[in-house]
Amino acid sequence: MTRMLYLIITISFLDTFIQLPIITPYAKELGASNVLAGGIVAIYSLTNMIGNIIGGHWIDRFGRKRMLILGMSAVAVILLFYPLAATGGQLFVVRLVHGLAGGVLIPAAFAYVGDQTSEQNRGKAMALTGACIGIAAIFGPAIGGILAARSKIEYVFYLVAILFVPTILLALKMIKESFKATERNPVSLQHFIPLLKNKLLLQASLAAFALMVSNGTLSFALPIKVEDMGASSSTTGTLLSTFGIVALIVFLTPINKIYDRIAPVKLVVVGLTIIASVHILLNFAVTPAISYGLMTIYGFGFAFVFPSMNRMVSEVSSKVDRGKAYGIFYALFSLGAVVGSFLSGLAIEITGLPFSSSATIMLLIGLYILFTSKRKKTIAS
């Protein structure tokens, strides 16, 4: 059952990553202006936030399996509307609805994993979810780019929709509800209030925001940096793959024992500090070789942060409110992706250093998490 959940997470994130290299060209092909094309890219993350919050409550109210199947089915159907879009405006609407549906899917999958794993093994389980996302991040953009290069963009959407069909059928057969109807009676919207006040959930959500600010900055600024170095555009893809491969090595080898041996808050702070340092140095990198070295280090930082922050969410929540907790967490995750690229563009205009804004945000959030975690220990003692 847990392996089936890992497959669902891989396909769900493949849906996101495979579209990264094609959405802007597809929007322009349909006649969208630069402003509308930017809106088409951003609207998915913005409505994904809404889906995360609303879906989080539904996951607790109606059960994990029902919402997981509903989310996958909705996304599979919506994907079929992408090739039917005839204008940029129509594509905007499709992306809007897609974001809402995807917002239900991801928190449901992670709530399931949290329900199914014990506290002793949760760190390793979250590392394996990170590996699923890493696989999607490595292969998704490559597949999307290859199909787009062959002028078959519509095949991208058909491919992912087709992949969802057997996944849904397998999920119906293999996955059992982890949060039964008899356990769901205490579920209430009021459970959002203590979650929003919970410091550990706030720390995890801010870490998610910082991590996606970092990724949003990379997606915007790294191609510009590569061009300034005089390297080809393919270098950008291999640089991004480098950090993904390093993270996969950490997730899938005995190194992943660190997630169950070291407190997740410590790993998050160390990881954010590593990533912030890499961003600072990327501003001054002058050769692709230096950039490859930095992205290798970035991979370790990413690997430390991702499973650890997910583990924090799982530990701070119970079955009654775990869907809401992951809804809040992934809402900040989605917001970071939007903020990262915007602030990076602003940083170029003001300082000429595109990675400075993301480095500052990560260092500030890392310091906040460190300060609040130590303060909590002092109060407790």
N, C-alpha and C positions, 0 to 999 in steps of 0.2 A: 504493500500500500504506500509506504514512504517513497519507494522508488517511482511509483506512478506520480506522486506529487512532484518529484524532481523533474520528471518529463514534462508535466504541465507547466512548471516554472520556466523550463527551457523554451518551450514553444511560445509561451506568453511573452517572454522578453525578446524572442526572435521576431515576433510581430512588431515590436518597437524598433529594434536595431536594424532590421532589414530595410526599413523605410528611410533611414537617415540620409543615405546618399541620393535618394530619388525624389523626395517630396518637393524640394524647391525647383528642380528642373521640370517636374511634372506640372507644377503650378504655372510656371512660365510658359510651358507648352500649351496650356489651356488659356493663355492670354492674361494671366494675373499680373498686376503691376508689382513693383518691388515691395511696396507697402503691404499689399494683399498677400503676397507670397510669404512675407515675414509673419503675417497674422495667421496664415494657414499652418506654418510650422509651430507657432506658439500656442494656438488654440487647443491643440491636443493636450499639452501639459496643464493648461489652465482648467479645462473641463475635467481632466484626470483628477485634479485636486478635489473637485466637487464630488466626483464618483467615489473617491477614497473615503470622504467623510460620510456621505449618505450610505454608501455600500458597507462601511464599517458597522453601522447600526443594523443593517439588514442581515449581515453575516451572523450577528449575535441573535437577532430576532427570529430568523427563518432557518438557520443552520448553515454550516459550512458547505455541505455537498450541494444543496439546492442552489445557492448563490454562485458556487464555482461552475456548475453546469450551465446555469443561466448566463453567467458572464462569458464563458467560452462560446456558447451558442450565439449570443448577441454579436460578439466580435466577428465570428465566422461569417455571419450574414452581412454585417456592415462592410466587411472587406470586399464583398461582391459588388458594392455600389461605387467603389473607387473608379473602376474602368468605365462606369456609366456617366461619370461627371463630364459635362460638356463645357463648363465655364469655371473660372476660379471661385466664384461665389458658391457654386454647387459643391466644389471640393472642400471649401471652408466648412460647409454644413456637415459633410460626411466626416471630416476630421473632428468636428465638435462632438458628434454623437459617438464616434469611435473612442474619444477620450473618456467619456462618461462610462461606457461599457468596460473599458480596460481598467478603470478606476475601481470597479467592483471585484474584478478577477484577481489582481495581485494580493490585496489584503486577505482575501479568502484563502488563497494557497498558503500564505505564510501563517495565518491563524491555524490552519490544519497542521502544519509542521510543528508549531508550538504545542498544539494539543497532543501530538503523537510522540514527542520526545521527552525524556526525563531530564531533570535539571543537570544531572551528571554528564549527559551526552549531548546537551543542547548546543554547546559551542561547536562541536564537530559537525552536527547536523546543519547548523547555519553556515558552516564553511562549505558544505556540499551544495547548499543553495547558491552560495557565491560562485561555485564552480559552474553551476547551470547557467548563471547569468554571464559568466566569463565566456563560456562556449558560444552563447548567443551573440555576445559582443564581438567575438572574433570572426565568426562565420556569417552573421547576418549582413553587415555592411558589404562584405565581399560578394555574397550572392546577389544582393540588390544592385551593386555596382556593375557586376557582370551582365545581368539581365538588362539593365538600363543601357549599357554600352551597345547591346545588340538591338536596341530600340524595341524592347519587349517589356516595358515598364508594367503593363497590365498583368503580365505573368507573375510578377512579385506578389500581387494581391491574391491571385488565384492559388498560388503555391501555398501561402500561409493559411488561407481558408481551407484548402484540402487537408493540410496537416492537422488542423483542428478537428476535423471529422472523426478520424480513428481515435484521436486523443479523447474526445467526448465519449465515444462508445466504450473505450477501455475504462474511463473514469466511472461511467455508469455501472459497469460490471465489477470493477476491482476495489473501488473506494467505498468505505462505509462511513456513515455520519459519525463524527467524533463528538458532536454536541447535540445530544438527543433532545426531543421535544419536551420530555419530562424535566430536563435540566434548564430549559430556557424560560421558565416562568418568571424568575427574578429579573430578566433582562429589561432595561429601561433606558430611555434617552438621558435620564439624569446621571447615568454612569459616566457621561462625558465630563461632568464637572470635576470629580476627583482625579480623573485621568489628566485633565488639563492643568491641574495643580501639582501633579506628581513630578518631582524633580528628575528622577531617573528617566522617565519618558521624555521630559523636556530635553535632557541631555542627549538622548538617543536621536530625537527628532532634529535637534540642531546639528548633530553630527551628519545626519542624512542630508540636511540642507547644505552644509558645507561641502560634503562629498560631491553633490550634484552641481553646486556652483563651480567646483573644480572641473567636472566633466563638461559642463556647458562652456566654460572658458576654453578648454582644450579644443572642443569642436569648432569654436569660432576663431581662436587666435593661433592654433597650431598650424593650420594651412597658410596663414599669413607669414608666420615665422619661417616655415619651410621655404616659401617663395623668396623671402629675403636672403636666405642662405644660398639661393641659386639651385636648390634641389628640385626634382620633379614632384608632381602632385602625389605620385604613388608612395613617396617617402612618408607622407602623412599617415597613410593607412598602415604601413609597416611599423611606424612609431607607436600608433595606438594598439596594434596587435602585440607589440613588445610588452607593454605593461599588462595586457590581458593574459599573455602566456606566463609571465612571472607570477601573477596572482593565482593562476590555475595550479602552478607547481606547489605553491604554499597550501592551497585548498585541498589538494589531492594526495599529498605525500605525508609522511609522519610528522612533518612540521606542523600540521593542523592540530597536534596535541596541545599547542600553546593556548588554544581557545578554551580548553577545559582546565588549564593549569594557571592561567594568568587572568586577573580580574578584567572584565570587558572594558571598564572605564579606562584602565591604564593603557590597554591596547588602542583604544580610540584616540586618546591624547597623543600617544607616540605616533600613531598613523597619520593624524592630522598635521602634526609637526613635520613629519617626513614629507608629506605632500606639499605643504606650504613652502618648505625649503626648496623643493624641486621647482615649484612655480617661480620663486624668486630667481633661481639660477637660469631658468629657461629664458628669462628676459635678456640674458647676456650670452646665451649660447650662440656660437658663431659657425659651428660645423655640425653636420648630421651625426658624426661619431659621438660628439659630446651629448647631443640630444638623445641618442640611443642609450647612453649610460644613465642619463637622468630619468628616462622613462622606465628603465629597469628598476631603479630605486623607487620610482613612483609606484610600480607594481607591488612592492612590499608594503608601502603605506596603505594602498587601497585594500590589500589583503588583510591588514590588521584591522581596518575600520569596519568593512562591510559586515562580516559575520558577527562582530562584537556588538555593533549597534542593534542588529536584529535580535541578538540574544538578550540584550537589555530590555527590549520591548516585550519579549516573551516572558521574561522573569518578573516584570512589573505588573503583568496582567494575569487574569484568570480566564477560564472558559467563558464566564458571563460577560466579560468586557474586552476580550482579546481582539475581536473584530474591530471594535472602535479604536483600540490602541494602535493597531496596524493601520487603520484608516487615517488617524492623525499623523502617524509617522510617515506614511507614503504621500500624504498631502504636502508635507514639508519637503519630501524627496522631489516631488514634481515641481514645486515652486523653485527649488534650487536650480533646476535645469534652465528655467526661463531667466532667472536673475543673473546666472553666470555669464551667458553670452551677452546680455545687455550691458552689464557692468564692465565686461572686458572691452567692448566697443567704446564705452565712455572713458576707460582708462587710457586707451590709445590716443584719444583726442586730447586728454588733459596732460598725461605724463609721457606718452610714447612707449609705455611699458605695459603691454596688454595683460600680463600675468600678475601685476601688482595688486589689483583689487581682490582677486581670488585668494592670494597669499595672505592678505590682511584679514579677510573674513575668516579663513581657516585658523589663523593664529589667535584671533580674538575669541572664537568659539572654543578652541582648544584650551585657552587660558580660563575661560568661564567654566568649562566642564571640570578642569583641574581644581579651580578654586572652590566650586560648590561641592565637589565630592570630598575634599579635605575638610571643608567647613562642617559637612554632615557628620564626618567621623569625630570631629572635635566636640560637637554638640552631644553625640551619642556617648562619648567617654565621660 
